[in-house]
Every structure is written in C-alpha cells, then in structure tokens.
Amino acid sequence: MILFWAVAALLAAGASVLILLSARRAKAATDDVPADQQVYARQLDEIEDLHARGLLVEEERRAARAEAGRRLLAAAERTRDGAPAGAGGRTGPLLLVFGLAAPLGALGLYAATGSPGAADQPFEQRLAAWRASDPTTLPPEALIAVAERIAEERPNEPEIWRLLGRARLQVGDAFGAVQALERAARIGDTAEDWEVLASALTDANNGEVGPEALRAYREALARDPQSVPARFGLAQAQAEGGDPAGAQAALRALAQSLPSDDGRRAVLLAEAEKLGARPPVQRP
C-alpha cells in the first residue's frame, strides 16, 4: 500500500510539471502581445468581418476602427511605460506546490492513521463472521448478505425470505424486498405473509393499492376473513377506485368488529369520517 501511495505521489507530481510546462508554453506564445492589446486587435478583426458581411456601412467601419485603434495605441503606450501585462508567471510555482502537497499529505495521513500491513479480509471470511454473530447486531447490509446466502442453501424456508425482505426494506430496496416477500408468501402461505407483501407492494406504488397489492390482500383475506390489514387495504382500494361511501361503510364495519378496548377502532372511525367528507368520484 505504501508503494501505491508513493507511485501516486510521483504521478501527481509529474502531471503537475506537465501542466506547468504547457501553461508556460501557452504564455510564451502570447507574451509578445499583452492581453489588452490582444483584445483590441481582435476587435479590429471583428470590425472587418462585420463590414465584409454587410453589417457595418463604410462610415461606421471607419469610426469603429478609429476607436479601436486609439485604444490599441493607448494599451501599447502603457506597456512601453512599464505597466504589468499580467500575473500569469506567478501561478506556475503555486501550481507545482499544490500538485505535490496533495498526494504527499495523503501519504502522510495514511501512514499516521492507516494500517499498511493489514491484510485484506476476503468476503467469504467476513460472511462467516457475520453468520456466527447475533443477527440483531448486524447492520442491514450484512444481514442481507447472510440472508441471501442462507436462502441459496435453504430456498424452501419462508422465514429466511421474510428476514431478507425486511432487511431489504430497511435499506430502501423496495423491488428486492417485494421479490423476497412474495417468495415468503408463496412458500409460507399465511395470512400475515400476504399482508406484509401487500403492504410492501402498496409502499412501492407510492402508497396506492395497485392490482398486485389488491390480489395480495385478497389472498390474506382468504386465509383469515378477519384480517384487519387486509380489510383496511380493500377499503382503501374502494376509496381509490371512486367509491368513498363503500369504503366508509367497510371501515365502520371493521371498527365495529374489533373489541371495544382496541385502539385501532378510533383510527378506523376517524378514517371513515374523512371519507364521508369527500364527494363521490364521477367516473366516465
């Protein structure tokens, strides 16, 4: 690793020298004519070009040339009297200093805080260490790697796919989470599996119950007719489909089916009241 940084420093220094040499060559090509004189000389060329294209009449061309000529002579007079033409020459050493300081500083920082002698740890070795750890202590990325490997080894265990789906949700991988949760639902085939899948599909669809989520909610309801998430999801789909009155009735029925001390009753009734305030959607 030290060798790598040394080579990087040499390459950076070489690049800085090349840039400096190129800049000096470019400066040498224009040093004979100061910058302000170059501007006025270009103005003279532009005046002739405009005249050739018929955009300046002869009288305007003469007046413009005279004015540009006076400015050109004044600039030449200032240069002759010793006024500085530019400060380009002072930037060369500064460029070289910065070009060398950056890689050398990085090398010193790495030597002070890094571990040049540490060997790389292969992925399989890290994976084995993660598998030997408590899953609740692993970061989501490590948990995903472990779950994916176990799912390859035991593809018919729904709990592994559930774990993988939840971990992918934590890192924002909605598509990957839906794939894993759908696999878990098809293998485990419980109402809860289908509820979780429907919820993930709804989230991936910007909070709307699309056709796939609707099918998942119906699968959950087929396995548990009293499934609260499934019944709520179907009511949400009714409201989104233009039937707020039907959705309101479904939510009230769902609330009444819950025990009186269930905190979800108040939430469901509040949602029903909101739907009651909406006008029905007119479908073509």
C-alpha positions, 0 to 999 in steps of 0.5 A: 500500500505504501508503494501505491501511495508513493507511485501516486505521489510521483504521478501527481507530481509529474502531471503537475510539471506537465501542466506547468510546462504547457501553461508556460508554453501557452504564455510564451506564445502570447507574451509578445502581445499583452492581453489588452492589446490582444483584445483590441486587435481582435476587435479590429478583426471583428470590425472587418468581418462585420463590414465584409458581411454587410453589417457595418456601412463604410462610415461606421467601419471607419469610426469603429476602427478609429476607436479601436485603434486609439485604444490599441495605441493607448494599451501599447503606450502603457506597456512601453511605460512599464505597466504589468501585462499580467500575473500569469508567471506567478501561478506556475510555482503555486501550481507545482506546490499544490500538485505535490502537497496533495498526494504527499499529505495523503501519504502522510495521513495514511501512514499516521492513521492507516494500517499498511500491513493489514491484510485484506479480509476476503468476503467469504471470511467476513460472511462467516463472521457475520453468520456466527454473530447475533443477527440483531447486531448486524447492520442491514447490509450484512444481514442481507448478505447472510440472508441471501446466502442462507436462502441459496442453501435453504430456498424452501424456508419462508422465514429466511425470505421474510428476514431478507425482505425486511432487511431489504426494506430497511435499506430502501430496496423496495423491488428486492424486498417485494421479490423476497416477500412474495417468495415468503408468501408463496412458500409460507402461505399465511395470512400475515405473509400476504399482508406484509407483501401487500403492504410492501407492494402498496409502499412501492406504488407510492402508497396506492393499492395497485392490482398486485397489492389488491390480489395480495390482500385478497389472498390474506383475506382468504386465509383469515376473513378477519384480517384487519390489514387486509380489510383496511387495504380493500377499503382503501382500494374502494376509496381509490377506485371512486367509491368513498361511501363503500369504503366508509361503510367497510371501515365502520364495519371493521371498527365495529368488529374489533373489541371495544378496548382496541385502539385501532377502532378510533383510527378506523372511525376517524378514517371513515369520517374523512371519507364521508367528507369527500364527494363521490368520484364521477367516473366516465 
